[in-house]
């Protein structure tokens, strides 16, 4: 099967399901459901519809039950509107990506706040020792030169050769 065709059919299934949830399915258990994606197997036999629910865990569970009970109606409408010879079976899966993204966004906001707090504390901070505690390359060379000169003048060594 052509991957491009499967992708187009998956997009169409997403549109159909979203439209059905918005206009035709009036189940009171159905909360604020957003269809985020649809994927279909290459042989067009199975489609997975990903959705999110705005609300609590109870509302999420109620919406999942409502989608399962409306699965037959949704599948028949998908078959009618896509014109496929064999209508794919539908599986509804909660999409955790928006929840993960929201959690990640909250963590980043917390990190930014902590960074700002640390920067504010560091504004008037001063170094405990020298402002630049590192040796410079030319300072290290001067000290090496002095230590080699002193080694030549060590007592008992100057001007004597080993016999």
Number of C-alpha atoms within 10 A of each C-alpha: 9 8 12 10 12 17 16 13 20 21 15 16 28 23 17 19 20 18 13 17 21 13 8 10 16 12 15 9 16 19 20 14 20 16 21 16 18 23 21 22 15 15 11 18 12 15 22 19 22 18 22 22 23 12 11 10 10 10 17 20 16 18 23 22 15 18 22 14 12 16 17 13 14 21 20 13 17 24 17 12 12 13 10 12 8 9 18 20 17 21 16 16 16 17 17 12 12 13 13 11 11 11 12 12 12 12 12 12 12 12 12 12 12 12 12 12 11 11 12 11 10 10 8 7 9 9 8 7 7 8 8 8 9 7 8 9 8 9 9 10 11 10 10 11 10 10 11 10 10 9 11 11 11 9 7 7 11 10 7 7 6 4 3
